[in-house]
Amino acid sequence: MNPTVWLIGAGPGDPELLTLKAVKALGRADVVLVDDLVNPQVLEYCPQARVVRVGKRGGCRSTPQEFIQRLMLRYARQGLRVARLKGGDPCIFGRGGEEAQWLGEHGVSCEIVNGITAGLAAATSSGIPLTQRGLAQGVTLITAHSQDGATPDWSGLARSGTTLVVYMGVAKVQDMSSQLLAAGMAPDTPVAMIERASLPGQRLCPSTLESMACDAQAFRLRSPAILVIGQVAACRMFGVQDEAPPGQAPQRRQA
């Protein structure tokens, strides 16, 4: 049997959002390579495994990607069952595609175990539907951080008519706002900035495209955070307090 690596999505943070398939794979793993953004409680599902921390977080010193790939290959060739545990979903800004391709080129079979991506969890845990009839017929997931420093096509995104869900955008809120306004997006377009999605310390900062940079600064918005831009950002599927003091979680009102 060829050695196998699982590329597992740990979801946005809440361990109850793990899939059953992820739990089963972790229970079989001999070694788990875990990213920084994974909730430590998730590791309770692999008590028998050796845990290797290979932290990767934007703006911080990170384990080189090439080293992580070689480490997976080394363990797999030793006949060990390897789990690569990532926040969110492996194939949504998680380098899952790169790793699966690289492993395949080196003769190692790989299985993707999907997880709930932070953009979806951030919105719904704040009462925001990413699509809604009459408001948004689609959703676009974007990263504001790229390997080569390239800037997203904000002009094209402004014309798309879709809900924009921005990952890794805290440091670029001002530029994002300016570019979208210059592209013709309405200044009063609703924005929701959601910090620590699905975790007890989740915070929500509602704003508009015109005010988002000032509001993010006043709110002391920190990574990890998701930005939802579009008409649905003003929706609430259930009551959520709009603001919370820094470091405190917003409180849901009882229906």
Buried (B, 14 or more C-beta within 10 A) or exposed (E): EEBBBBBBBBBBBBBEBBBEBBBEBBEEBBBBBBBBBBBEEBBEBBEEBEBBEBEBBBEEEBBEBEEBBEBBBEBBEEEBBBBBBBBBBBBBBBBBEEBBEBBEEEEBEBEBBBBBBBBBBBBBBBBBBBBBEEBBEEBBBBBBBEEEEEEBEBBEBBEBEBBBBBBBBBEBBEBBBEBBBEBEBEEEBBBBBBBBBBBEEBBBBBBBBBBBBEBBEEBEBEBBBBBBBBBBBBBBEEEBEEEBEEEEBBEEEEE
